[in-house]
């Protein structure tokens, strides 16, 4: 368990007050960071089309680019179904 003060977060906003970058540190070491850019306001909200996530200690790096966006319609649950890569052991957790 982390003590108070061992976790610190930095948030960077652009001139239009959009969140562009969030970094979290654990014991002053980088824990994870997220960058948001290429914003689209077609829905009436500032929606980032590009998201970059990095967790250096876990060697995780994700670069997500949204290409097709549909506003005002429910999302199919199948859109979030992920099939694990072949040969990867799946462990169920509660």
C-alpha angles and dihedrals in degrees: 000000000000121000123231110281095026092099120060129176130199122198123192121199130191127234089272090053095252115146106246104167137017124186127183124196128197114202088346092301119115108264102174141329137199128200123194124193147142092063122201123198098188090117093051089257129086101255118182113228093194127052126179120191125186131180104176099188091054092041090236122151124168126180112187123186119186111212106167120038127182119193127205099015127104116254119242112245087227088068089073099043109116122195112209116236116264113276096020115130112234117212118193115220132184 
